């Protein structure tokens, strides 16, 4: 494939990771979220900062950094999920939209500009492809593998006991509570899963663009 087609494939696969997580949150759990861009921001800046302070030529280390981005974004999702578990409908949409707009402003804050790059953002020191592989082909394979792993794990999650709990809470919270399901905990878990997928997508986004800018994430809802 040409460099252009490889870039297209990589971009689509990257967004598949983010949308798949959002499908779990909204489709299975029934919660509205407009803040996916904020969790992508967390994942992208996590990978960029790790690569900035720990320059590596190993793709294994890069995979480890992506896992760290997933964990950091999942933690952020847990924090948001705890607050969001008490909100419904437009109130939940409003607070997640405020998060998506407000969080990317942090790098522009005067006390954080030196570490987060301010308006200029952070350059991503991505490692070279293995062997003599073309760089754009390597990006496509990296994102496609990440998307395949994400879809495989989410497919198993949705057909598991946790997935059935998501559906029960989505369909009727009162009935789910009477059946013994911890409704708030299930809703927080859905936020964690969605945020983790968005964090992975954000990390891949940084590798594709080779730079992370705060203004790139305000429109990614």
Beta strands, then each sheet from edge to edge (+ up, - down):
strand 1: 122-123
strand 2: 211-212
sheet 1: 1+ 2-
end
